Amino acid sequence: MSESVLLVEDNALVLAQLNQTLTTAGYQVTTAVNGLDGYNKAQQHRFDLCIVDHLMPLMNGPQLVKNLIALGDHAPSSIIFLTTQDLKLVNQISEVHLADKVLTKPISNTEFLAEVSKLKEYSSEVA
């Protein structure tokens, strides 16, 4: 069974790139174009992994991460937080520390899949 991934990204080019990368690697991907869209989809379906962009309209990444964790038993197994901002600044945002991994954009497809794979292995060991 392939892992279900919720990809929340407001930049259409980044969304398309990451969606294709994940789909090609065998993941079942659902996309959302902003934080509110992502949150609504996460309420309807439990995802193994949520990939959340930092700066988005309607609900930003930190607020979405906080809301995803608040789903309790329905929360995703893992969360990756994506940002274009300086990590020193991003690490000052308390909600960011609720994510399992913080990655900076731009990111290569190879590096991105390696990080997703590491989280998959870790969450299966913990389960």
Summary of the structure (lengths in Angstrom):
residues: 127
radius of gyration: 13.1
end to end distance: 15.8
largest distance: 37.9
contacts: 404
relative contact order: 0.17
helix: 49%
strand: 20%
